[in-house]
């Protein structure tokens, strides 16, 4: 099993002295980040889709085997609310194409006010090119139905397992032969850290759910004060350490 562990973004000033040496200029932070982790989730693409040139630069600045997950634009998920998805999906994939083999999963994080619409979700997923890994993070409880689960499974899309407050915020459905997990906020101190017990529990869930040949992506979004960096490192030890047969995917 390859468990790719990283954070949601890398450009946080308060990570200087935690992940980045104090004398490292911000223009070299991605290179430094890639020395420690093999994946990153581009969270700011949700607010403003980077240009194709920016995606190309990220490919040049990262080593072979590095994986970039991209959060889909809020125009698709929050403005259009999955309706008329063809153009925004095409634009997203066209912009991200210069990543080449660095391109990993695309995340669709749905607004908490969006109620379940399996038909709209199915139509949206159908717009992505064949072979694209898409993870879906619904945030309204109406989505937890057999019909939604069937759409995800039929399209090979992963239900994003989300954690809030050190507990699952979503059902733990396995809908694809790969997985996607997001850690938003732990309950340990100093906030918003995750405690050892919570991380160990999540490591066990991953090990119990996916087979040895699966890829699982885990991103820490609790960026404040470097919590995401510290928790990602700790989680890497728990996921990789107990199972010697696993292939490490965090550095």
N, C-alpha and C positions, 0 to 999 in steps of 0.2 A: 504494500500500500504506500502511495506517495501522499503525504499530508503536507500541503503547501500552506505555510503559516506566515502571515504578514499583518499589516495594519491598513486602515482606511485612510490613505494619503500619507505623505511624508514631509510636507512643508509646514512644520509647526515650530515656531521660534523657541518655545519652552523645551524642545528636545535638545537644544544646544547644551552640551555638558552631560547629557544622558545617552543619546545615540550619536550625536555629532560632536567631534572635538570643538572646543570653543573657538579655535582659530580657523575652522573649516568654513569657507565662504558658502553662502546659500546656493550659489550656482553649481556647487559640487555635492549637494546633499543627496541627490538621487544616486550618484555613484557610491557614496558612503553607505546609504541605505542598502544598496544591492550587495554590499559586502557582508551584510548580516542576515538578510532575508532573501528568499527566492521568489517572492510574489508581493504585489501591492495592489490595492483596490483604489482606482482613481475615482474618488468620491466627488471631487469638484466638477466632474463632467455632468453631474446632475444639474448644476446651476448654469454652466456655460460649456458647451461642447468644444473641446480643443480643436484646433485646426489640424488638417492632415500633416502639415509641417511639424507641428508639436509632437504628434504621435511618432513621426519618423525620427525626430531627435531623441525621444525616449528609447526607441529601439537601438539607436547608435550608442547610447550612454549606458546600456545595461548589458550584462554578459549573456552568452548563450544559455538557454535553460531558464532564464528569468521569465516570469509570467505576469502579465498585466491584466487584471480584471477591470472592467469598465462599467460604472453605474450609468444607466440610461438617463437621458435628459428628462427633466420634469415636464417638458413640453409633451412628451409621449404619455407619461404616467399621470401627471397632475393637471395639465391643461386639457389635453385631448381625452384623458381618462381611458386610454386604450382604444378609443374610437379612431377610425381612419388612420391606422397604424403604418400603412405602406411607406409613405414619404418619410416620416421621422425615423423609421427603422432603417430605410435605405441610406439616409443621410448619416446616421450613427455609424453604420458599418462601412460606408465609404470613407468617412473621416478616420476611422480606426484601422483601416486596411493597411496603412504603412507600417503598422506594428509587425506585420508578417507573422513569423512563428512565435513572437512574444505575446500575441493576443490570446487571452484566456477567456473566461466566462464573461457574459454580460448580465448585469443585475437589474431586474425590474423591481424597484421598491414602490409598492402601491400606496396611495394616500390612505390615512386611517379612516377617512370618510367614504371611501369607495367601497360600496357593497358588492357582493359576489356577482360576477357576470361571466359564467363559464364560456359562453359563446364569444364574447369580446376577447377574453383571454386566449381562446383557441385561435381566433383570427389573427391576433397580434403575434402569437408564437409562430404561426404559419408564414409570416412575412420574413422571418430570419432565414438567411442562407442555410442550406443543408449542412449539418455538421457543427453549427454554432451551438456552443453550450450556453443555455440561458437559465439563470436562477430567478425565481420569483419569490418576493417577500411581501405577501399580503399582510395588512394590518387591521382588518375588520373581521370580527369573529364569524361573519356570515360566509366566509370563504371555506370554512372547514367542513366540506361536504364531499360525499363520494363522487359527485359530478366533477368538482374541481380537481380532485385527486386523479380522476380518470383522464382529464385533459392534460394535466402535467405528465402523467405516465405515457400517454399516447404520443406526446410530442418529445419525449425524452428530456423534459425540463426538470430541473431540481427544485423542490420546495426548499427555500432558504430556511434553515433552522436558525431562529433568532433567539438571543438571550437578552433579557432585561431583568435586572435585579437578581442575577445569579440563578435564574430559573428559566425554563423554556417559555417563550411567548408564542410558540407555534406548535402544532402537532409534530411529532417526530416521524413524519412519513418519509419513506425512501421511495422516490418517484423516478429515479434515474440511476444509471450505473456509476454515477459520480455524485459528489456532495458539496454543499456550500453552507458554511456556518458563519454567523455574524455575532460578535459580542459587543453589546451596546453600553452596558453599565453594570459593574459588579457591586457587591454589598460590603466588600472589605474596606479597611482603612489603611492609608488615606484614600478617600473617594477619588475616582470611581474604580478602584482596583478590584481585582478578582482574588478570592482566597484560594488556597491550595486545594481545599476539598471540592470547591465548585469546578475548578479546572480539571481535577482528577475525574470527577463525575462525567464531564463532557468528553474527556479522552476515552473513557469507557464506552460511552454511547457511540462514538465514532467507530471504535474497534468492534463493537457488537453488531453494527449495522452494515458496514461495507466490507466486501471481500478484499483479499490481498492484492488484487490487480486494479483496485479502484484509485481514482484521484479524488482527494477531498481538499477543499479550500477553506481556510479558517482565517477570518479577519477580525482584528480588534479595533473597534471604533471609539473606545474610551480614551481619546487622545490626551485629555487634560493632564498636565504635569508629567508627561511621559509614561502614564499608566499603560497605554497600549503597548509600548515597547517592552516594558518590564513583564507584562502579562504574556505577551507573545513569546518571549524568551522562556518563561516558566512553562508555558503550555507545550512548547517544543520539546522540552525535557521529558514531560510526562507522556506525550504521544509517542515519541521515538524511543525513550528509554526502556519502558516495560516490555517492548516487543522487538527483540534484536533483529527479526526478519524484516522489519519495516525499513523502507528506504527514506533516509532523512531528507526533508525538503525545506528545512530552515537551517541557517548557518550558525 
